[in-house]
Amino acid sequence: MMRRAGLWHPRLAALVAGLGHGDLLVIADPGLPVPAGVEPIDLVFARGEPGLLTVLRTVLADLVVEQATVAEQLSDQGLLDGVRAQLGDIPVRRVTHEQLKAVSATAKAVVRTGEATPYANIILQAGVPF
């Protein structure tokens, strides 16, 4: 598949296109465990590459999101500011890292980035465009 813009990764593009209202997609650092039964999509090719913000920006261009969740332990202010800027008016919940991992077990997939910031994981809840 070749597109002019948006997601070029074939599996990630198909996954995002197939998400329904309320479905969860996790964008994660490479250390987040992927629960059994949840599809892993590994994008990481080097430490820091691709970064979480790069992947988040690209996914948000193709996915309607009604809510996001991050761990309370994510303390990197630059990364938090970047996440909030990209999400705009989408509400962001803060939960413990343990709660985030538990909720990840209900996700359709975990997309592993190369982000090397501790606790750099975000759960996106699919919305509807109307």
Secondary structure, 3 states (H helix, E strand, C coil): CCCCCCCCCHHHHHHHHHCCCCCEEEEECCCCCCCCCCEEEECCCECCECCHHHHHHHHHHHCCEEEEEEECCCCCHHHHHHHHHHHCCCCEEEECHHHHHHHHCCCCEEEECCCCCCCCCEEEEECCCC
